[in-house]
Amino acid sequence: MTLRMPPILIYALRRLLQAIPVVVLIMIGTFLLLKLAPGDTVDALVGDMGGADAAFIARLRAEYGLDQPIWVQLWRYMTKLATFDFGWSFVYEQPVSTVLMDRLGTTLLLMAASLSIAFTAGITLGAIAARRAYSVTDNLISILGLVFYATPSFFLSLMLMLVFSVKLGWLPVGGIKTIAAFYTGWDHVWDVARHLIMPTAALSLIYLAFYLRLMRASVMEVADLDYVRTARAKGAREGRLMIHHIMRNALLPVITLLGLQFSTVLGGSIVVETIFTLPGLGQLAYQSVVQRDMNTLMGIIFLCAIIVVVVNFLTDLLYARLDSRIELA
Amino acid sequence: MTTTARSVLELRKLQISLPKGADRPHALEALDLTIKAGEIVCLVGESGSGKSLCAGAIMGLLPEPHVRVTGGAIRFMGEELRGKSEAQMRALRGADISMIFQEPMTALNPQKTVGWQIDEVLRLHAKMTKTERKARAIEMLERVHIPDPPSAYNAYPHQVSGGQRQRVMIAMSLVLSPKLIIADEPTTALDVTTQLQILKLIRELQDEEGAGVLFITHDFGVVAEIADKVAVLCRGELVESGTTDAVLNHPQHPYTKALIGAVPALTPPPVKAASTAPVVLKGTGLKKTFAARGGLLSGKRKAVTAVKDLSFELRQGETLGVVGESGSGKTTVSRIVTRLLECDQGSVELDGTDLLAASPKELRALRQHIQMVFQDPMASLNPRKRVVDLIAQGPIVHGANPQKAREQAKKLLELVELSPAAANRFPHEFSGGQRQRIGIARALAMEPKVIVADEPVSALDVSVQAQVLKLLVDLRDRLNLSLLFVTHDLRVAAQLCDRIIVMQKGEIVESGLTAEVFANPQHPYTQNLLSSIPGRDWTPPSLQPDAA
């Protein structure tokens, strides 16, 4: 083959090939795990209906293909998945893909907002704390970080609700928008933003604590390195040292953590979305487990797997961009 | 004193105090030092003598408030530096006083290009346009003899070699023609041939610029190579100073005498009669390639041949030196021979048994006979084990009675000239030299036939180095040991080894009796290595034997 491709494209292609077996294994694993749990969709449906006779249940099972051995079910599901067909949600009476796409936006918005706030505030506070290590400022910031870190997000969510919605009445209690208002344009944006303030705060504070601790340690380590001394010997002032010599190098481990945490935020958002009744993937996942909606649940897991793979890839790209020593190969 | 040239730097009764709990109250005590324009003054001392703190004090970069100047005067161009504000000091740093650091690997910011880092000095101190600055930086890179300056300007530090990085560092510190250059061990981390080039470069540029240079080093060879004047520091006190000739050839103070006496002379040991002792270790056709990695699903990495077709013989009671520069494969040899690294081809016969073909069980038994002494005495001893356990561990693993093994370990401590009371202490309570003695005792505990020593003295100060070398020679002769001695230091090799192997890029380029190789090197690479030894024309005066 004499086809010339830019190296970045070859790299992306290889990463894609590497990702396929990973995703397939995740799907097989979760499928089997979910089958281990007692009860299936039919049990949940019949439960909702308040009971039905055995013949009807058997017919329903046959219709959904649930009477087949597990391996046959798995094979059928995986072949459908190969064509990106997620199947039908018997709970929502819609194709799973439609259900997922409806919810994806909200979750991504929440995740992006919380992570960027946590990241920005975390590295800023961490850097400040490191530059004034062992001073009052540092202690204050570190204690704050510890408090955020130690507070469970559900507790924080409920407290925020109690203070800002119930007592002060400044912010809406839950949901993504005011249902009967039918805002459009900037009013809509403002409305959604107001609804997202508390969930974002609840989700981001814990992650903020992570970034803060890591950034503080990282900055303190880098500040002692030889090239910072070199820069000082060149006559650079503190601000310049910080921006050009310290921060740039201290950020690298924090970026790694950012990539890793993107996936855990998905998990964390289940609690927050449920509490604030946000129509996102997390809440959907919770309801699907309760209602034994296998197809939807598998769809969510697939989507999460894809998001994690993509984010890992982006993190690597970003890392290579930030660290000149790393070449993508 | 008649002053023909202006003095650039004058230190008068400089005192730097250390925090409470340090080994002494003052890092430097009443240091007097004068550097004139166009002069290179070497500040010599062992680790902990306070020589680097002296540089920090002049630059105003001491780790205050723990370590700070508490007395005396620092005059630069007649002006007192103490009491200047941080902003005033910043204006001086990089422009009038610049510094070259020891580690070219870590002294440059890995995330910025070489050009950017030189440019930064100009941006901070000179009012020049962007194009002027770039032209100036490239001109400077040319002056430090970097091949293809425009491409080096855009390279990141990791893309150029160690020696080149030190050139970049020098270009950076000389770009504004400072009046005082402080060089803190600028060549310690480099290979000998590179070291000589860098020393020549510093000399050359300093001649052109007429700057004063404060050159900090622990290596008397380097002093002999470059210095006009020498000042010797011992635990913060100036014990001797004067012209290079006076200090190196007619040292007065006992400490200076001891230091110079410890410098290995470049005279190889007398040729022993052709040895008839049996061969204990024999390597044949050794080959090691660090394989190319990668394929469809991962990145590709080029294969590196570390050792190709290497053969050697080591006779009983003999020392075989393996010398070469970094990357020559000498450490790989030491690892193959002890089978810490699997080899691709060839055999290593230990007393007639092939070590490389041995089964895991046989190998365990064979390991008794071949032991290693490692380079870094700080990192090669488990910090959580007591010395006696460190030494006795080997025999116990091989089935010795623990009680007896510990008794034996205490005897070994005496053998390596440590007090038996050391047995129950932890490694961190010892100095570098003492730790290396523990390392040797550990190797001896197995009663090996062969000891493989990988740069055992390169992390030690020169006087300690002399002691450890003497101990090794002593033990070798008393216990009839065979030594495979890997080193980059040709002075050490000359003093210790009966025969040497010179390696370059994984191949033996020359081998033979040390005396013959040193007197009459055949291969151009060996010739180059030998002519690069710093201070090769200076023979340390033979002083009283109490020196070491």
Chai-1 contact restraints between the chains, C-beta under 6 A:
chainA,res_idxA,chainB,res_idxB,connection_type,confidence,min_distance_angstrom,max_distance_angstrom,comment,restraint_id
A,Q18,B,L297,contact,1.0,0.0,6.0,A-B,restraint_1
A,D226,B,E103,contact,1.0,0.0,6.0,A-B,restraint_2
A,D226,B,T106,contact,1.0,0.0,6.0,A-B,restraint_3
A,D226,B,A107,contact,1.0,0.0,6.0,A-B,restraint_4
A,Y227,B,A107,contact,1.0,0.0,6.0,A-B,restraint_5
A,Y227,B,L108,contact,1.0,0.0,6.0,A-B,restraint_6
A,Y227,B,N109,contact,1.0,0.0,6.0,A-B,restraint_7
A,T230,B,A107,contact,1.0,0.0,6.0,A-B,restraint_8
A,R232,B,L61,contact,1.0,0.0,6.0,A-B,restraint_9
A,A233,B,M59,contact,1.0,0.0,6.0,A-B,restraint_10
A,A233,B,R93,contact,1.0,0.0,6.0,A-B,restraint_11
A,A233,B,M99,contact,1.0,0.0,6.0,A-B,restraint_12
A,K234,B,G94,contact,1.0,0.0,6.0,A-B,restraint_13
A,K234,B,V121,contact,1.0,0.0,6.0,A-B,restraint_14
A,G235,B,R90,contact,1.0,0.0,6.0,A-B,restraint_15
A,G235,B,R93,contact,1.0,0.0,6.0,A-B,restraint_16
A,G235,B,G94,contact,1.0,0.0,6.0,A-B,restraint_17
A,G235,B,L124,contact,1.0,0.0,6.0,A-B,restraint_18
A,H245,B,N109,contact,1.0,0.0,6.0,A-B,restraint_19
A,R248,B,Q111,contact,1.0,0.0,6.0,A-B,restraint_20
A,N249,B,Q111,contact,1.0,0.0,6.0,A-B,restraint_21
A,S324,B,Q111,contact,1.0,0.0,6.0,A-B,restraint_22
A,S324,B,Y156,contact,1.0,0.0,6.0,A-B,restraint_23
A,R325,B,P110,contact,1.0,0.0,6.0,A-B,restraint_24
A,R325,B,H158,contact,1.0,0.0,6.0,A-B,restraint_25
A,A329,B,G299,contact,1.0,0.0,6.0,A-B,restraint_26
